[in-house]
Amino acid sequence: MGVGLVIAVIAMVSAGIVECYRLKHANQDCRHCKDSSTLSIFWQIPQYAFIGASEVFMYVGQLEFFNAQTPDG
């Protein structure tokens, strides 16, 4: 579960970096033209990949813990 938490932290840092870049990019686009932003949606792929990997590691540990805590009956 610790590995999953570390990967989740990496995902949040990645999301923060992309958001800062998106805001800077949006401010530049708004000054020059009235069209939509030219920043690609594919910048979000690493964030979702990290979250998916985090869920994989967290889910296995949680499932084992919950199954160990359930009563036999």
N, C-alpha and C positions, 0 to 999 in steps of 0.2 A: 504494500500500500504506500510505502514511503516513496518508491519510484514513481508511482502515479501522481503523488502530490508534487514531486519535483517537476515532472513534466507539465502539470497544471500551472505551476508558477511560470515555467518557460512559455506556455501558451498565453498567459496573461501579459507577460512582458512583450511578447510578439504582438499581441493585440494593441497594447499601448503604443508601441513604435509605429505600427501601421496607422493608428488613429491620429497620432501627431503628424505623420506625413500626409494623411488625407486632409486634415484641417489646413495645413500649409498649402497644399495643392488646391484646395477649394477656395481659399482666400485669393490666391493668384488668379484662378480662373474667373472669379466673380468680378475682379477689377477690369479684366480685358474683354470679356464677352458675356452675353446673357444665356448662352447654351448650357447644357448639362456638363458635368465634370468629365474630363477625359481620362480620369484614373480608372484603371481596370478593376473589375470585381474580383479578378483572380488573385489580387493581393491578400484576400482573406483565406486562401487555401491553406497556408501554413498554420494559421490559428486553428482551423477545424481539424487538421491532421494531428496537431499536438493534443487537442482536447480528446479526439478519438483514441489516441494512444494512451492518454491518461485514464480514460474510462476503462480501457481493457485491463490495465494493471490494477485499478481500484476495484473493479467488479469482482475479479477472482478472489482477492483478499476479503472483501466484504461477504461474498457468498460463503466462503469457508468459515468465517467468523460466525455468521448467522446460523449456519447449519450446526456448528459446534455448540451453540447456545440454546438450541431448541430442545425441549424435553423429548424423551424417548417415546412417550405415549402420544 
